[in-house]
């Protein structure tokens, strides 16, 4: 059962994002980067971020939905990503691969992209928009303060431990 179906089973109504909202922050668009040089310079600035700690790892996660109960998921991280030019995350439970980035610190006048040990991955499973966020331990072997939200306001918390053999049937 995919994440969207699991959420529906818990009484959460599932919707997809409107086209208008998707256009505001069009993820596939490279309009903000005026040239390949700009994209390469941005990649250099974030090259040693949280994505490096996650790359190639699999995590077993205990997930607590706000509606109660408990779920398990396996999160798989790959770098470079196929969805994001930084790194991707695959959720076994949702059956999807979504693009990720590391959070920035600083201000809009002086940002430091990829400077925090916090990742955010956003995408959809064909039924619902999903956003995963978590803090990576310095060792790269744990994810804490995990938070997952869906497009209709459902929320979940999760904690994870590295487990290369993790498998969860969707």
VMD Tcl script that builds the backbone (N, CA, C; Angstrom):
set m [mol new atoms 510]
animate dup $m
set s [atomselect $m all]
$s set {name element resname resid chain x y z} {
  {N N UNK 1 A 0.845 -1.169 0.000}
  {CA C UNK 1 A 0.000 0.000 0.000}
  {C C UNK 1 A 0.893 1.235 0.000}
  {N N UNK 2 A 0.683 2.163 -0.964}
  {CA C UNK 2 A 1.476 3.390 -1.043}
  {C C UNK 2 A 1.157 4.320 0.100}
  {N N UNK 3 A 2.014 5.320 0.318}
  {CA C UNK 3 A 1.819 6.287 1.400}
  {C C UNK 3 A 0.474 6.971 1.259}
  {N N UNK 4 A 0.085 7.357 0.023}
  {CA C UNK 4 A -1.200 8.007 -0.183}
  {C C UNK 4 A -2.351 7.126 0.261}
  {N N UNK 5 A -2.291 5.823 -0.094}
  {CA C UNK 5 A -3.350 4.909 0.315}
  {C C UNK 5 A -3.324 4.681 1.819}
  {N N UNK 6 A -2.134 4.618 2.414}
  {CA C UNK 6 A -2.036 4.457 3.863}
  {C C UNK 6 A -2.635 5.663 4.554}
  {N N UNK 7 A -2.415 6.846 4.008}
  {CA C UNK 7 A -2.972 8.053 4.606}
  {C C UNK 7 A -4.482 8.071 4.460}
  {N N UNK 8 A -4.995 7.585 3.303}
  {CA C UNK 8 A -6.445 7.537 3.130}
  {C C UNK 8 A -7.057 6.559 4.114}
  {N N UNK 9 A -6.377 5.441 4.378}
  {CA C UNK 9 A -6.875 4.448 5.314}
  {C C UNK 9 A -6.965 5.020 6.718}
  {N N UNK 10 A -6.164 6.033 6.997}
  {CA C UNK 10 A -6.190 6.666 8.317}
  {C C UNK 10 A -7.176 7.822 8.356}
  {N N UNK 11 A -7.980 7.982 7.316}
  {CA C UNK 11 A -8.997 9.022 7.329}
  {C C UNK 11 A -8.496 10.366 6.839}
  {N N UNK 12 A -7.385 10.415 6.169}
  {CA C UNK 12 A -6.853 11.664 5.649}
  {C C UNK 12 A -7.272 11.780 4.193}
  {N N UNK 13 A -7.911 12.882 3.831}
  {CA C UNK 13 A -8.304 13.106 2.451}
  {C C UNK 13 A -7.058 13.470 1.662}
  {N N UNK 14 A -6.920 12.906 0.483}
  {CA C UNK 14 A -5.720 13.112 -0.315}
  {C C UNK 14 A -6.061 13.959 -1.539}
  {N N UNK 15 A -5.263 15.015 -1.789}
  {CA C UNK 15 A -5.436 15.875 -2.964}
  {C C UNK 15 A -4.075 16.074 -3.620}
  {N N UNK 16 A -4.099 16.508 -4.854}
  {CA C UNK 16 A -2.842 16.852 -5.512}
  {C C UNK 16 A -2.710 18.359 -5.567}
  {N N UNK 17 A -1.487 18.823 -5.775}
  {CA C UNK 17 A -1.205 20.248 -5.827}
  {C C UNK 17 A -1.845 20.856 -7.064}
  {N N UNK 18 A -2.294 22.108 -6.955}
  {CA C UNK 18 A -2.854 22.782 -8.113}
  {C C UNK 18 A -1.728 23.208 -9.035}
  {N N UNK 19 A -2.028 23.302 -10.311}
  {CA C UNK 19 A -1.012 23.701 -11.290}
  {C C UNK 19 A -0.487 25.095 -10.982}
  {N N UNK 20 A -1.360 25.998 -10.516}
  {CA C UNK 20 A -0.926 27.365 -10.214}
  {C C UNK 20 A 0.137 27.367 -9.130}
  {N N UNK 21 A -0.067 26.592 -8.065}
  {CA C UNK 21 A 0.920 26.560 -6.992}
  {C C UNK 21 A 2.219 25.937 -7.472}
  {N N UNK 22 A 2.119 24.916 -8.303}
  {CA C UNK 22 A 3.320 24.247 -8.799}
  {C C UNK 22 A 4.175 25.195 -9.619}
  {N N UNK 23 A 3.544 26.131 -10.323}
  {CA C UNK 23 A 4.288 27.043 -11.171}
  {C C UNK 23 A 5.069 28.077 -10.374}
  {N N UNK 24 A 4.628 28.423 -9.177}
  {CA C UNK 24 A 5.302 29.442 -8.380}
  {C C UNK 24 A 6.743 29.055 -8.087}
  {N N UNK 25 A 6.975 27.827 -7.661}
  {CA C UNK 25 A 8.312 27.360 -7.333}
  {C C UNK 25 A 8.713 26.224 -8.255}
  {N N UNK 26 A 8.414 26.312 -9.519}
  {CA C UNK 26 A 8.665 25.250 -10.488}
  {C C UNK 26 A 10.001 24.554 -10.291}
  {N N UNK 27 A 9.987 23.372 -9.694}
  {CA C UNK 27 A 11.198 22.645 -9.354}
  {C C UNK 27 A 12.033 22.194 -10.527}
  {N N UNK 28 A 11.434 21.895 -11.651}
  {CA C UNK 28 A 12.179 21.406 -12.808}
  {C C UNK 28 A 12.819 22.555 -13.589}
  {N N UNK 29 A 12.370 23.776 -13.331}
  {CA C UNK 29 A 12.876 24.920 -14.083}
  {C C UNK 29 A 14.247 25.338 -13.584}
  {N N UNK 30 A 15.105 25.674 -14.512}
  {CA C UNK 30 A 16.445 26.154 -14.179}
  {C C UNK 30 A 16.543 27.644 -14.494}
  {N N UNK 31 A 15.382 28.351 -14.503}
  {CA C UNK 31 A 15.357 29.748 -14.887}
  {C C UNK 31 A 16.225 30.625 -13.994}
  {N N UNK 32 A 16.366 30.269 -12.714}
  {CA C UNK 32 A 17.144 31.091 -11.799}
  {C C UNK 32 A 18.638 30.999 -12.077}
  {N N UNK 33 A 19.073 29.921 -12.675}
  {CA C UNK 33 A 20.488 29.780 -13.024}
  {C C UNK 33 A 20.652 30.254 -14.454}
  {N N UNK 34 A 21.371 31.350 -14.649}
  {CA C UNK 34 A 21.463 31.950 -15.978}
  {C C UNK 34 A 22.389 31.191 -16.908}
  {N N UNK 35 A 23.229 30.320 -16.373}
  {CA C UNK 35 A 24.117 29.544 -17.239}
  {C C UNK 35 A 24.579 28.295 -16.525}
  {N N UNK 36 A 25.240 27.409 -17.260}
  {CA C UNK 36 A 25.790 26.197 -16.663}
  {C C UNK 36 A 26.820 26.548 -15.603}
  {N N UNK 37 A 27.517 27.662 -15.781}
  {CA C UNK 37 A 28.515 28.108 -14.803}
  {C C UNK 37 A 27.847 28.408 -13.466}
  {N N UNK 38 A 26.663 29.052 -13.502}
  {CA C UNK 38 A 25.939 29.350 -12.266}
  {C C UNK 38 A 25.546 28.067 -11.545}
  {N N UNK 39 A 25.092 27.058 -12.291}
  {CA C UNK 39 A 24.695 25.784 -11.698}
  {C C UNK 39 A 25.911 25.112 -11.063}
  {N N UNK 40 A 27.056 25.122 -11.756}
  {CA C UNK 40 A 28.270 24.515 -11.212}
  {C C UNK 40 A 28.743 25.256 -9.964}
  {N N UNK 41 A 28.667 26.579 -9.960}
  {CA C UNK 41 A 29.084 27.370 -8.797}
  {C C UNK 41 A 28.181 27.065 -7.610}
  {N N UNK 42 A 26.876 26.926 -7.848}
  {CA C UNK 42 A 25.942 26.601 -6.763}
  {C C UNK 42 A 26.248 25.210 -6.209}
  {N N UNK 43 A 26.570 24.258 -7.086}
  {CA C UNK 43 A 26.889 22.897 -6.639}
  {C C UNK 43 A 28.149 22.902 -5.780}
  {N N UNK 44 A 29.149 23.709 -6.134}
  {CA C UNK 44 A 30.383 23.789 -5.339}
  {C C UNK 44 A 30.101 24.304 -3.941}
  {N N UNK 45 A 29.212 25.292 -3.821}
  {CA C UNK 45 A 28.907 25.887 -2.528}
  {C C UNK 45 A 28.228 24.891 -1.597}
  {N N UNK 46 A 27.497 23.918 -2.150}
  {CA C UNK 46 A 26.760 22.972 -1.313}
  {C C UNK 46 A 27.348 21.564 -1.371}
  {N N UNK 47 A 28.497 21.386 -1.974}
  {CA C UNK 47 A 29.063 20.058 -2.206}
  {C C UNK 47 A 29.323 19.271 -0.927}
  {N N UNK 48 A 29.696 19.903 0.168}
  {CA C UNK 48 A 30.008 19.198 1.411}
  {C C UNK 48 A 28.907 19.404 2.448}
  {N N UNK 49 A 27.669 19.243 2.040}
  {CA C UNK 49 A 26.548 19.453 2.939}
  {C C UNK 49 A 26.000 18.162 3.511}
  {N N UNK 50 A 24.791 18.260 4.000}
  {CA C UNK 50 A 24.143 17.108 4.620}
  {C C UNK 50 A 23.948 15.971 3.631}
  {N N UNK 51 A 23.831 16.294 2.339}
  {CA C UNK 51 A 23.664 15.263 1.325}
  {C C UNK 51 A 24.820 14.283 1.291}
  {N N UNK 52 A 26.018 14.778 1.580}
  {CA C UNK 52 A 27.192 13.892 1.617}
  {C C UNK 52 A 27.089 12.890 2.759}
  {N N UNK 53 A 26.516 13.311 3.879}
  {CA C UNK 53 A 26.342 12.401 5.026}
  {C C UNK 53 A 25.305 11.325 4.730}
  {N N UNK 54 A 24.358 11.645 3.850}
  {CA C UNK 54 A 23.257 10.723 3.552}
  {C C UNK 54 A 23.517 9.833 2.341}
  {N N UNK 55 A 24.354 10.288 1.418}
  {CA C UNK 55 A 24.558 9.613 0.136}
  {C C UNK 55 A 24.880 8.131 0.307}
  {N N UNK 56 A 24.120 7.314 -0.410}
  {CA C UNK 56 A 24.358 5.874 -0.416}
  {C C UNK 56 A 23.863 5.146 0.816}
  {N N UNK 57 A 23.182 5.836 1.701}
  {CA C UNK 57 A 22.731 5.188 2.940}
  {C C UNK 57 A 21.247 4.831 2.900}
  {N N UNK 58 A 20.897 3.840 3.715}
  {CA C UNK 58 A 19.517 3.414 3.909}
  {C C UNK 58 A 19.232 3.531 5.396}
  {N N UNK 59 A 18.059 4.064 5.738}
  {CA C UNK 59 A 17.675 4.259 7.130}
  {C C UNK 59 A 16.346 3.574 7.418}
  {N N UNK 60 A 16.276 2.891 8.563}
  {CA C UNK 60 A 15.017 2.326 9.063}
  {C C UNK 60 A 14.394 3.380 9.969}
  {N N UNK 61 A 13.138 3.732 9.694}
  {CA C UNK 61 A 12.484 4.826 10.406}
  {C C UNK 61 A 11.216 4.376 11.116}
  {N N UNK 62 A 11.065 4.828 12.356}
  {CA C UNK 62 A 9.831 4.666 13.111}
  {C C UNK 62 A 9.027 5.937 12.862}
  {N N UNK 63 A 7.808 5.772 12.340}
  {CA C UNK 63 A 6.974 6.901 11.943}
  {C C UNK 63 A 5.713 6.921 12.803}
  {N N UNK 64 A 5.400 8.098 13.373}
  {CA C UNK 64 A 4.203 8.266 14.190}
  {C C UNK 64 A 3.261 9.261 13.513}
  {N N UNK 65 A 2.107 8.790 12.999}
  {CA C UNK 65 A 1.126 9.702 12.397}
  {C C UNK 65 A 0.387 10.483 13.471}
  {N N UNK 66 A -0.039 11.704 13.154}
  {CA C UNK 66 A -0.792 12.488 14.137}
  {C C UNK 66 A -2.125 11.824 14.466}
  {N N UNK 67 A -2.621 10.963 13.573}
  {CA C UNK 67 A -3.887 10.278 13.813}
  {C C UNK 67 A -3.735 9.073 14.735}
  {N N UNK 68 A -2.501 8.788 15.150}
  {CA C UNK 68 A -2.245 7.658 16.039}
  {C C UNK 68 A -1.686 6.465 15.288}
  {N N UNK 69 A -1.240 5.496 16.040}
  {CA C UNK 69 A -0.662 4.303 15.440}
  {C C UNK 69 A 0.823 4.463 15.191}
  {N N UNK 70 A 1.379 3.520 14.461}
  {CA C UNK 70 A 2.808 3.552 14.159}
  {C C UNK 70 A 3.039 2.889 12.808}
  {N N UNK 71 A 4.025 3.391 12.090}
  {CA C UNK 71 A 4.414 2.851 10.799}
  {C C UNK 71 A 5.927 2.690 10.779}
  {N N UNK 72 A 6.409 1.872 9.855}
  {CA C UNK 72 A 7.851 1.787 9.610}
  {C C UNK 72 A 8.082 2.105 8.143}
  {N N UNK 73 A 9.186 2.774 7.881}
  {CA C UNK 73 A 9.556 3.090 6.508}
  {C C UNK 73 A 11.063 2.937 6.368}
  {N N UNK 74 A 11.512 2.725 5.164}
  {CA C UNK 74 A 12.938 2.731 4.839}
  {C C UNK 74 A 13.162 3.905 3.900}
  {N N UNK 75 A 14.111 4.753 4.245}
  {CA C UNK 75 A 14.460 5.891 3.412}
  {C C UNK 75 A 15.824 5.617 2.800}
  {N N UNK 76 A 15.911 5.736 1.473}
  {CA C UNK 76 A 17.136 5.451 0.722}
  {C C UNK 76 A 17.599 6.731 0.043}
  {N N UNK 77 A 18.862 7.086 0.253}
  {CA C UNK 77 A 19.408 8.332 -0.283}
  {C C UNK 77 A 20.441 8.049 -1.360}
  {N N UNK 78 A 20.347 8.769 -2.484}
  {CA C UNK 78 A 21.299 8.633 -3.570}
  {C C UNK 78 A 21.808 10.014 -3.982}
  {N N UNK 79 A 23.072 10.043 -4.346}
  {CA C UNK 79 A 23.687 11.293 -4.788}
  {C C UNK 79 A 24.690 10.981 -5.876}
  {N N UNK 80 A 24.682 11.686 -6.992}
  {CA C UNK 80 A 23.738 12.747 -7.320}
  {C C UNK 80 A 22.371 12.142 -7.596}
  {N N UNK 81 A 21.367 12.974 -7.505}
  {CA C UNK 81 A 20.011 12.486 -7.696}
  {C C UNK 81 A 19.570 12.510 -9.140}
  {N N UNK 82 A 18.498 11.806 -9.418}
  {CA C UNK 82 A 17.878 11.830 -10.740}
  {C C UNK 82 A 16.791 12.905 -10.784}
  {N N UNK 83 A 16.190 13.207 -9.623}
  {CA C UNK 83 A 15.151 14.226 -9.524}
  {C C UNK 83 A 15.791 15.571 -9.183}
  {N N UNK 84 A 16.607 15.590 -8.152}
  {CA C UNK 84 A 17.321 16.798 -7.731}
  {C C UNK 84 A 18.777 16.692 -8.176}
  {N N UNK 85 A 19.370 17.803 -8.534}
  {CA C UNK 85 A 20.780 17.752 -8.906}
  {C C UNK 85 A 21.664 17.627 -7.671}
  {N N UNK 86 A 21.065 17.667 -6.476}
  {CA C UNK 86 A 21.828 17.512 -5.234}
  {C C UNK 86 A 21.771 16.057 -4.774}
  {N N UNK 87 A 20.608 15.613 -4.278}
  {CA C UNK 87 A 20.437 14.213 -3.916}
  {C C UNK 87 A 18.958 13.875 -3.867}
  {N N UNK 88 A 18.649 12.583 -3.920}
  {CA C UNK 88 A 17.273 12.091 -3.906}
  {C C UNK 88 A 17.053 11.186 -2.704}
  {N N UNK 89 A 15.780 11.039 -2.352}
  {CA C UNK 89 A 15.374 10.122 -1.295}
  {C C UNK 89 A 14.240 9.254 -1.839}
  {N N UNK 90 A 14.335 7.954 -1.570}
  {CA C UNK 90 A 13.268 7.037 -1.925}
  {C C UNK 90 A 12.649 6.517 -0.644}
  {N N UNK 91 A 11.324 6.606 -0.551}
  {CA C UNK 91 A 10.566 6.075 0.580}
  {C C UNK 91 A 9.972 4.745 0.143}
  {N N UNK 92 A 10.324 3.662 0.843}
  {CA C UNK 92 A 9.756 2.353 0.517}
  {C C UNK 92 A 8.242 2.361 0.718}
  {N N UNK 93 A 7.776 2.964 1.808}
  {CA C UNK 93 A 6.355 2.947 2.144}
  {C C UNK 93 A 5.526 3.712 1.109}
  {N N UNK 94 A 6.000 4.879 0.710}
  {CA C UNK 94 A 5.279 5.679 -0.282}
  {C C UNK 94 A 5.530 5.174 -1.701}
  {N N UNK 95 A 6.637 4.446 -1.895}
  {CA C UNK 95 A 6.960 3.929 -3.212}
  {C C UNK 95 A 7.352 5.020 -4.198}
  {N N UNK 96 A 8.025 6.069 -3.713}
  {CA C UNK 96 A 8.392 7.190 -4.569}
  {C C UNK 96 A 9.842 7.602 -4.351}
  {N N UNK 97 A 10.390 8.282 -5.346}
  {CA C UNK 97 A 11.689 8.931 -5.230}
  {C C UNK 97 A 11.447 10.422 -5.421}
  {N N UNK 98 A 11.941 11.232 -4.487}
  {CA C UNK 98 A 11.744 12.680 -4.554}
  {C C UNK 98 A 13.073 13.405 -4.392}
  {N N UNK 99 A 13.108 14.643 -4.845}
  {CA C UNK 99 A 14.321 15.447 -4.804}
  {C C UNK 99 A 14.537 16.103 -3.452}
  {N N UNK 100 A 15.821 16.282 -3.107}
  {CA C UNK 100 A 16.185 16.811 -1.791}
  {C C UNK 100 A 17.217 17.919 -1.890}
  {N N UNK 101 A 17.301 18.675 -0.829}
  {CA C UNK 101 A 18.320 19.700 -0.654}
  {C C UNK 101 A 18.623 19.821 0.829}
  {N N UNK 102 A 19.717 20.492 1.149}
  {CA C UNK 102 A 20.064 20.788 2.535}
  {C C UNK 102 A 19.625 22.213 2.834}
  {N N UNK 103 A 19.191 22.453 4.044}
  {CA C UNK 103 A 18.721 23.779 4.410}
  {C C UNK 103 A 19.876 24.767 4.527}
  {N N UNK 104 A 19.547 26.014 4.257}
  {CA C UNK 104 A 20.515 27.102 4.338}
  {C C UNK 104 A 20.418 27.788 5.694}
  {N N UNK 105 A 21.461 28.511 6.040}
  {CA C UNK 105 A 21.385 29.388 7.202}
  {C C UNK 105 A 21.769 30.783 6.734}
  {N N UNK 106 A 21.604 31.741 7.588}
  {CA C UNK 106 A 21.886 33.109 7.198}
  {C C UNK 106 A 20.609 33.817 6.792}
  {N N UNK 107 A 20.758 34.913 6.097}
  {CA C UNK 107 A 19.621 35.718 5.666}
  {C C UNK 107 A 19.557 35.743 4.149}
  {N N UNK 108 A 18.522 36.379 3.628}
  {CA C UNK 108 A 18.406 36.483 2.172}
  {C C UNK 108 A 19.504 37.371 1.596}
  {N N UNK 109 A 20.056 38.235 2.429}
  {CA C UNK 109 A 21.157 39.086 1.968}
  {C C UNK 109 A 22.491 38.364 2.003}
  {N N UNK 110 A 22.617 37.393 2.896}
  {CA C UNK 110 A 23.883 36.671 3.046}
  {C C UNK 110 A 23.607 35.199 3.356}
  {N N UNK 111 A 23.023 34.486 2.401}
  {CA C UNK 111 A 22.702 33.081 2.656}
  {C C UNK 111 A 23.930 32.179 2.576}
  {N N UNK 112 A 23.863 31.095 3.340}
  {CA C UNK 112 A 24.892 30.054 3.275}
  {C C UNK 112 A 24.150 28.753 2.974}
  {N N UNK 113 A 24.031 28.471 1.683}
  {CA C UNK 113 A 23.263 27.308 1.254}
  {C C UNK 113 A 23.950 26.007 1.652}
  {N N UNK 114 A 23.130 25.056 2.090}
  {CA C UNK 114 A 23.646 23.749 2.456}
  {C C UNK 114 A 24.456 23.738 3.733}
  {N N UNK 115 A 24.374 24.795 4.527}
  {CA C UNK 115 A 25.212 24.929 5.721}
  {C C UNK 115 A 24.669 24.197 6.941}
  {N N UNK 116 A 23.420 23.821 6.934}
  {CA C UNK 116 A 22.825 23.151 8.095}
  {C C UNK 116 A 22.756 21.638 7.885}
  {N N UNK 117 A 22.810 20.865 8.966}
  {CA C UNK 117 A 22.708 19.403 8.851}
  {C C UNK 117 A 21.245 18.948 8.778}
  {N N UNK 118 A 20.446 19.718 8.055}
  {CA C UNK 118 A 19.010 19.458 7.944}
  {C C UNK 118 A 18.662 19.323 6.469}
  {N N UNK 119 A 17.965 18.231 6.115}
  {CA C UNK 119 A 17.559 18.017 4.732}
  {C C UNK 119 A 16.067 18.242 4.590}
  {N N UNK 120 A 15.661 18.536 3.367}
  {CA C UNK 120 A 14.251 18.606 3.035}
  {C C UNK 120 A 14.071 17.989 1.664}
  {N N UNK 121 A 13.098 17.075 1.574}
  {CA C UNK 121 A 12.800 16.377 0.328}
  {C C UNK 121 A 11.320 16.582 0.036}
  {N N UNK 122 A 11.019 16.965 -1.188}
  {CA C UNK 122 A 9.642 17.276 -1.544}
  {C C UNK 122 A 9.294 16.654 -2.881}
  {N N UNK 123 A 8.087 16.119 -2.976}
  {CA C UNK 123 A 7.601 15.535 -4.213}
  {C C UNK 123 A 6.189 15.020 -4.025}
  {N N UNK 124 A 5.720 14.210 -4.965}
  {CA C UNK 124 A 4.386 13.637 -4.823}
  {C C UNK 124 A 4.390 12.180 -5.248}
  {N N UNK 125 A 3.426 11.457 -4.700}
  {CA C UNK 125 A 3.331 10.031 -5.013}
  {C C UNK 125 A 2.211 9.755 -6.011}
  {N N UNK 126 A 1.811 10.779 -6.754}
  {CA C UNK 126 A 0.736 10.627 -7.723}
  {C C UNK 126 A -0.631 10.887 -7.127}
  {N N UNK 127 A -0.719 10.874 -5.806}
  {CA C UNK 127 A -1.985 11.129 -5.122}
  {C C UNK 127 A -1.876 12.310 -4.176}
  {N N UNK 128 A -0.674 12.584 -3.701}
  {CA C UNK 128 A -0.517 13.552 -2.631}
  {C C UNK 128 A 0.874 14.176 -2.684}
  {N N UNK 129 A 0.968 15.414 -2.274}
  {CA C UNK 129 A 2.265 16.061 -2.119}
  {C C UNK 129 A 2.842 15.642 -0.778}
  {N N UNK 130 A 4.145 15.368 -0.752}
  {CA C UNK 130 A 4.801 14.962 0.482}
  {C C UNK 130 A 6.053 15.802 0.692}
  {N N UNK 131 A 6.331 16.136 1.948}
  {CA C UNK 131 A 7.541 16.875 2.286}
  {C C UNK 131 A 8.159 16.225 3.519}
  {N N UNK 132 A 9.392 15.751 3.376}
  {CA C UNK 132 A 10.141 15.125 4.461}
  {C C UNK 132 A 11.229 16.088 4.913}
  {N N UNK 133 A 11.442 16.178 6.206}
  {CA C UNK 133 A 12.526 16.996 6.755}
  {C C UNK 133 A 13.141 16.256 7.927}
  {N N UNK 134 A 14.445 16.361 8.096}
  {CA C UNK 134 A 15.102 15.705 9.225}
  {C C UNK 134 A 16.480 16.270 9.466}
  {N N UNK 135 A 16.995 16.030 10.659}
  {CA C UNK 135 A 18.324 16.481 11.055}
  {C C UNK 135 A 19.252 15.273 11.088}
  {N N UNK 136 A 20.404 15.402 10.426}
  {CA C UNK 136 A 21.365 14.305 10.339}
  {C C UNK 136 A 22.409 14.450 11.432}
  {N N UNK 137 A 22.660 13.366 12.148}
  {CA C UNK 137 A 23.701 13.366 13.179}
  {C C UNK 137 A 25.068 13.533 12.516}
  {N N UNK 138 A 26.029 14.057 13.278}
  {CA C UNK 138 A 27.386 14.239 12.742}
  {C C UNK 138 A 27.958 12.940 12.196}
  {N N UNK 139 A 27.626 11.830 12.833}
  {CA C UNK 139 A 28.123 10.529 12.378}
  {C C UNK 139 A 27.487 10.112 11.057}
  {N N UNK 140 A 26.337 10.716 10.729}
  {CA C UNK 140 A 25.617 10.341 9.519}
  {C C UNK 140 A 24.833 9.059 9.671}
  {N N UNK 141 A 24.721 8.535 10.900}
  {CA C UNK 141 A 24.068 7.241 11.118}
  {C C UNK 141 A 22.671 7.355 11.726}
  {N N UNK 142 A 22.237 8.567 12.047}
  {CA C UNK 142 A 20.901 8.766 12.623}
  {C C UNK 142 A 20.255 9.998 12.016}
  {N N UNK 143 A 18.943 9.941 11.912}
  {CA C UNK 143 A 18.131 11.089 11.526}
  {C C UNK 143 A 17.188 11.330 12.692}
  {N N UNK 144 A 17.190 12.550 13.207}
  {CA C UNK 144 A 16.299 12.898 14.308}
  {C C UNK 144 A 15.418 14.076 13.895}
  {N N UNK 145 A 14.447 14.379 14.725}
  {CA C UNK 145 A 13.532 15.499 14.488}
  {C C UNK 145 A 12.905 15.425 13.106}
  {N N UNK 146 A 12.627 14.195 12.658}
  {CA C UNK 146 A 12.015 14.010 11.356}
  {C C UNK 146 A 10.574 14.480 11.355}
  {N N UNK 147 A 10.190 15.144 10.295}
  {CA C UNK 147 A 8.822 15.629 10.152}
  {C C UNK 147 A 8.389 15.413 8.715}
  {N N UNK 148 A 7.215 14.869 8.545}
  {CA C UNK 148 A 6.633 14.599 7.232}
  {C C UNK 148 A 5.264 15.243 7.194}
  {N N UNK 149 A 4.980 15.979 6.125}
  {CA C UNK 149 A 3.638 16.529 5.955}
  {C C UNK 149 A 3.150 16.200 4.556}
  {N N UNK 150 A 1.822 16.174 4.421}
  {CA C UNK 150 A 1.250 15.938 3.103}
  {C C UNK 150 A 0.489 17.176 2.659}
  {N N UNK 151 A 0.012 17.161 1.434}
  {CA C UNK 151 A -0.630 18.321 0.833}
  {C C UNK 151 A -1.957 18.716 1.428}
  {N N UNK 152 A -2.516 17.909 2.310}
  {CA C UNK 152 A -3.789 18.249 2.929}
  {C C UNK 152 A -3.636 18.497 4.426}
  {N N UNK 153 A -2.398 18.691 4.870}
  {CA C UNK 153 A -2.163 19.060 6.265}
  {C C UNK 153 A -1.941 17.904 7.215}
  {N N UNK 154 A -1.876 16.690 6.738}
  {CA C UNK 154 A -1.560 15.565 7.614}
  {C C UNK 154 A -0.102 15.649 8.020}
  {N N UNK 155 A 0.199 15.291 9.266}
  {CA C UNK 155 A 1.598 15.357 9.692}
  {C C UNK 155 A 2.013 14.100 10.440}
  {N N UNK 156 A 3.315 13.842 10.381}
  {CA C UNK 156 A 3.920 12.651 10.948}
  {C C UNK 156 A 5.276 13.068 11.515}
  {N N UNK 157 A 5.745 12.375 12.537}
  {CA C UNK 157 A 7.117 12.559 13.016}
  {C C UNK 157 A 7.846 11.236 12.847}
  {N N UNK 158 A 9.171 11.316 12.686}
  {CA C UNK 158 A 9.941 10.084 12.516}
  {C C UNK 158 A 11.361 10.256 13.018}
  {N N UNK 159 A 11.949 9.137 13.421}
  {CA C UNK 159 A 13.362 9.026 13.792}
  {C C UNK 159 A 13.901 7.818 13.064}
  {N N UNK 160 A 15.166 7.897 12.640}
  {CA C UNK 160 A 15.729 6.822 11.822}
  {C C UNK 160 A 17.126 6.448 12.272}
  {N N UNK 161 A 17.487 5.196 12.003}
  {CA C UNK 161 A 18.821 4.685 12.247}
  {C C UNK 161 A 19.306 4.003 10.974}
  {N N UNK 162 A 20.571 4.199 10.626}
  {CA C UNK 162 A 21.134 3.572 9.430}
  {C C UNK 162 A 20.971 2.054 9.515}
  {N N UNK 163 A 20.468 1.463 8.436}
  {CA C UNK 163 A 20.244 0.022 8.367}
  {C C UNK 163 A 20.260 -0.383 6.898}
  {N N UNK 164 A 21.418 -0.802 6.416}
  {CA C UNK 164 A 21.584 -1.143 4.999}
  {C C UNK 164 A 20.641 -2.251 4.550}
  {N N UNK 165 A 20.168 -3.087 5.456}
  {CA C UNK 165 A 19.288 -4.192 5.100}
  {C C UNK 165 A 17.814 -3.883 5.251}
  {N N UNK 166 A 17.457 -2.639 5.473}
  {CA C UNK 166 A 16.070 -2.259 5.707}
  {C C UNK 166 A 15.201 -2.564 4.491}
  {N N UNK 167 A 14.045 -3.189 4.733}
  {CA C UNK 167 A 13.034 -3.380 3.708}
  {C C UNK 167 A 11.669 -3.250 4.366}
  {N N UNK 168 A 10.776 -2.569 3.683}
  {CA C UNK 168 A 9.385 -2.428 4.132}
  {C C UNK 168 A 8.535 -2.547 2.881}
  {N N UNK 169 A 7.570 -3.435 2.904}
  {CA C UNK 169 A 6.689 -3.612 1.752}
  {C C UNK 169 A 5.686 -2.472 1.720}
  {N N UNK 170 A 5.526 -1.831 0.538}
  {CA C UNK 170 A 4.541 -0.739 0.414}
  {C C UNK 170 A 3.122 -1.249 0.544}
}
mol reanalyze $m
mol bondsrecalc $m
mol representation Tube
mol addrep $m
